[in-house]
Amino acid sequence: MSDIQRIETNQRMSRVVRYNGLVFVGGQVANDRSEDIKGQTLQVLAKIDGWLDKAGIDKTRILSAQIWLKDIESHLDGMNQVWDEWAASGEAPARATVQALLGTPDTLVEIAVIAADK
């Protein structure tokens, strides 16, 4: 399976996997979880930009995004404000946003994306 490329991989997971024309970026959370939803979303999107860059592509190649929010009623508007400023104009991916119990109580948002390779 040498046609599968894994970036930043360990026994548990890979941060990015490239296969068959697709780039999968695993779920990203903020490092500084003392921030509000806007601050955490900014951090997460910056991390996604960094992983896409390591894969040699950018956010204009994102096909799909999965977003998990701790509290959709309280956090959706703030997350969407940051997302809308970040997203490439005219390049919106298919997207799902749901409320979920996240890995730690102070995690407000987690985002994973799938992008098209070059």
C-alpha positions as CSV (number, residue, x, y, z in Angstrom):
1,M,0.0,0.0,0.0
2,S,2.8,2.4,-0.9
3,D,0.3,4.6,-2.7
4,I,-1.1,5.8,0.6
5,Q,0.9,8.7,2.0
6,R,0.6,9.5,5.8
7,I,1.8,12.8,7.3
8,E,2.6,13.0,11.0
9,T,1.6,9.5,11.8
10,N,1.9,7.4,14.9
11,Q,0.4,4.2,16.3
12,R,-3.0,5.9,17.0
13,M,-3.6,8.2,14.0
14,S,-2.3,10.2,11.1
15,R,-2.8,14.0,11.0
16,V,-3.2,13.8,7.2
17,V,-3.7,10.9,4.8
18,R,-3.4,11.3,1.0
19,Y,-4.9,8.5,-1.2
20,N,-6.4,8.3,-4.7
21,G,-6.6,12.0,-5.3
22,L,-8.0,12.9,-1.9
23,V,-6.4,14.5,1.2
24,F,-8.0,13.7,4.6
25,V,-7.2,16.0,7.5
26,G,-8.2,14.5,10.8
27,G,-10.2,16.3,13.4
28,Q,-8.5,19.4,14.7
29,V,-9.1,21.2,18.0
30,A,-7.7,24.4,19.5
31,N,-4.4,24.2,21.5
32,D,-5.5,27.2,23.8
33,R,-8.9,26.1,24.9
34,S,-9.3,29.1,27.2
35,E,-10.5,31.0,24.1
36,D,-14.1,31.5,23.2
37,I,-15.7,29.8,20.2
38,K,-14.3,32.5,17.8
39,G,-10.8,32.1,19.2
40,Q,-10.9,28.3,19.1
41,T,-12.3,28.3,15.6
42,L,-9.5,30.6,14.4
43,Q,-7.0,28.3,15.9
44,V,-8.5,25.2,14.3
45,L,-8.8,26.7,10.9
46,A,-5.1,27.9,11.1
47,K,-4.1,24.3,11.9
48,I,-6.1,23.0,9.0
49,D,-4.4,25.6,6.7
50,G,-1.0,24.3,8.0
51,W,-1.9,20.6,7.4
52,L,-3.2,21.4,3.9
53,D,0.1,23.3,3.2
54,K,2.1,20.3,4.3
55,A,0.1,18.3,1.8
56,G,0.9,20.8,-0.9
57,I,-2.6,22.2,-1.3
58,D,-4.8,25.0,0.2
59,K,-8.4,25.5,1.4
60,T,-9.7,26.1,-2.1
61,R,-9.3,22.3,-2.6
62,I,-11.6,21.4,0.4
63,L,-14.5,19.2,-0.7
64,S,-16.1,18.4,2.6
65,A,-16.0,19.6,6.2
66,Q,-17.3,18.0,9.3
67,I,-17.8,20.3,12.3
68,W,-18.6,19.3,15.8
69,L,-19.7,21.9,18.3
70,K,-20.0,21.5,22.1
71,D,-23.2,23.6,22.1
72,I,-24.7,24.3,18.7
73,E,-27.2,26.8,20.0
74,S,-24.5,28.9,21.8
75,H,-21.6,28.5,19.3
76,L,-23.0,28.2,15.8
77,D,-23.2,31.9,15.0
78,G,-19.7,32.7,16.4
79,M,-18.1,29.7,14.6
80,N,-19.9,30.6,11.3
81,Q,-18.6,34.2,11.5
82,V,-15.1,33.0,11.7
83,W,-15.7,30.3,9.1
84,D,-17.2,32.8,6.6
85,E,-14.2,35.1,6.9
86,W,-11.8,32.2,6.4
87,A,-13.5,30.3,3.6
88,A,-12.4,31.0,0.1
89,S,-15.0,33.0,-1.8
90,G,-17.0,30.8,-4.2
91,E,-15.2,27.6,-3.0
92,A,-17.5,26.5,-0.2
93,P,-17.3,22.8,0.6
94,A,-20.1,20.4,1.4
95,R,-20.5,20.8,5.2
96,A,-22.1,19.2,8.2
97,T,-22.3,20.8,11.6
98,V,-23.6,18.9,14.6
99,Q,-23.5,19.1,18.4
100,A,-21.3,16.6,20.1
101,L,-19.7,15.7,23.4
102,L,-16.1,16.5,22.6
103,G,-12.9,15.1,24.0
104,T,-12.4,17.6,26.9
105,P,-14.9,19.9,28.6
106,D,-13.2,23.0,27.4
107,T,-13.1,22.0,23.7
108,L,-15.8,24.0,21.9
109,V,-15.2,23.0,18.3
110,E,-13.5,20.2,16.3
111,I,-13.2,20.3,12.5
112,A,-12.1,17.6,10.0
113,V,-11.9,18.1,6.2
114,I,-11.5,16.2,3.0
115,A,-9.8,17.9,0.1
116,A,-9.0,17.2,-3.5
117,D,-5.3,16.6,-4.2
118,K,-3.6,18.6,-7.0
